[in-house]
Amino acid sequence: PAKAHRNRITYLTERLRDETLRVRQSGRAARIFNLACGPAHEVQQFLQESPVSEAAAFTLLDFNEETLQYVRSVVGAAKARAGRQTPLTYVHKSVHHLLKESSRASRPADQVRYDFVYCAGLFDYLSDQVCRRLMDLMYGWLEPGGLLVATNVEPSNPLRNGMEHLLDWHLIYRTGPELARLCPQNAPPDQARTVADPTGVNVFLEVRKPTHG
């Protein structure tokens, strides 16, 4: 699991780079939204390692105010060390609040759309029903051509028994096909795929929004 976690950071850092490069070709900065950002290790790594991070603008949302204070500190420090000018916005909001907002009849005309939206680690704790609602919500935030990514831990996690019996740490595990069933209802099936990290412990669901139609 420790190796899988490092692999997840590497995977997300690569997606940040690739999507920023994709959007930069159109002559503007990539707008990136991280739901349940936690410590945002991948954002820190991206800022420190990739000059192209100057062409990105981040919105980092978490449900815990202390977590947001921490991530503001460490990401800000990474940005300063690298001498980046990358815009960073922090949002404190709960899942309940997000879903309540999404239930409103109309979408605000001035709502920002994003080129890359991702959620890493949260689905390990949420039911299929809530995950599907969040996937539909995040897919609606995407610009045409944008990418949505969600991660989940696979049932083959070799430390699962120890985590549950010794640490009372229970996750909601999903296989690749199970994670794929959380795909947004409006997403074309041929625009979604699941991949796993080299250990097989982390599974990633990638959904690309069509550029038109």
Salt bridges, closest charged atoms under 4 A:
ASP18 OD2 - ARG15 NH2 2.96
ASP18 OD1 - ARG17 NH2 3.01
GLU19 OE1 - ARG22 NE 2.77
GLU19 OE1 - ARG208 NH1 2.74
GLU65 OE1 - HIS92 ND1 3.11
GLU101 OE2 - LYS93 NZ 3.21
GLU101 OE2 - HIS97 NE2 3.18
ASP115 OD1 - ARG28 NH2 2.66
ASP128 OD1 - ARG174 NH2 2.79
GLU143 OE2 - ARG31 NH2 2.49
GLU164 OE2 - ARG160 NE 3.16
ASP168 OD1 - HIS170 NE2 3.04
GLU206 OE1 - ARG193 NE 2.64
